[in-house]
Amino acid sequence: MSLPTVATDHYTHQAELLKALAHPVRLAMLGLFSSEGALTVTEIHCKLGLEQAAASHHLGILKSRGIVTVEREGRNSVYKLKHGCLSQILACLNQCNPPAK
C-alpha cells in the first residue's frame, strides 16, 4: 500500500511518537505525568524505583520526540507533558487492556 507523500510524513511522525512511548518505563512515566503533573528527575526515579541515569535516559527520549518539556528551577530540571492530551493515550490503552488488580 502506498500513501501520498504528505500522509506518509504525517504518519511517520506519529509512528516515531508511538515508538518513543513503546517501553514500559516510558509508559509508567506518562502515567506519572498524567496523575501528578510536573516532576523532577529525582521524583521520577524514586517513584518508579529506577536508577537516576536510567530515568534521565528515558526522559531524554521523551523530550527528543516532543512528548515532554523541561524547565530549569534552580538546580532541578522539571519535566511535564508537552500536551495534556497525551495522557489520553494511556487512558485508551487501559480501556483496551485494564491493569491487573
C-alpha positions as CSV (number, residue, x, y, z in Angstrom):
1,M,0.0,0.0,0.0
2,S,1.4,3.4,-1.0
3,L,0.4,6.6,0.8
4,P,0.7,10.1,-0.6
5,T,3.9,11.9,0.5
6,V,2.1,14.3,2.8
7,A,0.3,11.4,4.6
8,T,3.5,9.4,4.8
9,D,5.3,12.3,6.5
10,H,2.4,12.8,8.9
11,Y,2.2,9.1,9.8
12,T,5.9,8.7,10.0
13,H,6.0,11.4,12.7
14,Q,3.1,9.7,14.6
15,A,4.9,6.4,14.4
16,E,8.0,7.9,15.9
17,L,5.9,9.3,18.8
18,L,4.4,5.9,19.4
19,K,7.8,4.2,19.2
20,A,9.1,6.6,21.9
21,L,6.2,5.6,24.2
22,A,6.5,1.8,23.4
23,H,8.5,1.0,26.5
24,P,7.2,0.0,30.0
25,V,9.3,2.7,31.8
26,R,8.2,5.5,29.4
27,L,4.6,4.4,29.7
28,A,5.0,4.5,33.5
29,M,6.4,8.0,33.2
30,L,3.4,9.0,31.1
31,G,1.2,7.7,33.9
32,L,3.1,9.7,36.5
33,F,2.9,12.9,34.5
34,S,-0.8,12.3,33.9
35,S,-1.6,11.9,37.6
36,E,1.0,14.2,39.2
37,G,1.9,16.9,36.7
38,A,5.4,18.3,36.6
39,L,8.1,16.2,38.2
40,T,11.9,16.3,38.7
41,V,14.2,13.5,37.7
42,T,14.7,12.7,41.3
43,E,11.0,12.4,41.9
44,I,10.6,10.2,38.9
45,H,13.4,7.8,39.7
46,C,12.3,7.5,43.3
47,K,8.6,6.9,42.4
48,L,9.5,4.3,39.7
49,G,12.4,2.7,41.5
50,L,14.9,3.4,38.7
51,E,18.5,4.5,38.8
52,Q,18.7,8.2,38.1
53,A,20.7,7.6,34.9
54,A,18.0,5.3,33.6
55,A,15.3,7.8,34.3
56,S,17.3,10.6,32.6
57,H,17.9,8.3,29.6
58,H,14.1,7.7,29.1
59,L,13.3,11.3,29.7
60,G,15.7,12.3,27.0
61,I,13.9,10.0,24.6
62,L,10.5,11.5,25.5
63,K,12.0,15.0,25.2
64,S,13.5,14.4,21.8
65,R,10.2,13.2,20.5
66,G,8.3,16.3,21.8
67,I,6.4,14.3,24.4
68,V,7.7,16.2,27.5
69,T,9.2,19.6,28.0
70,V,11.8,20.5,30.6
71,E,12.3,23.7,32.6
72,R,15.1,24.6,35.0
73,E,14.0,25.5,38.5
74,G,17.2,26.3,40.4
75,R,19.3,23.2,40.3
76,N,16.5,21.0,39.2
77,S,15.1,20.1,35.8
78,V,11.3,19.8,35.9
79,Y,9.6,17.7,33.3
80,K,6.0,17.7,32.3
81,L,3.8,16.6,29.3
82,K,4.1,19.0,26.4
83,H,0.5,18.3,25.5
84,G,-2.0,17.2,28.2
85,C,-3.9,15.2,25.6
86,L,-1.0,12.7,25.5
87,S,-2.4,11.3,28.8
88,Q,-5.4,10.0,26.8
89,I,-3.1,7.5,25.1
90,L,-2.5,5.8,28.4
91,A,-6.3,6.0,29.2
92,C,-7.1,4.4,25.9
93,L,-4.5,1.6,26.5
94,N,-6.0,1.0,29.9
95,Q,-9.5,0.7,28.4
96,C,-8.2,-1.9,25.9
97,N,-6.2,-3.8,28.5
98,P,-7.0,-2.8,32.1
99,P,-4.2,-3.1,34.6
100,A,-4.3,-6.2,36.8
101,K,-5.7,-5.7,40.3
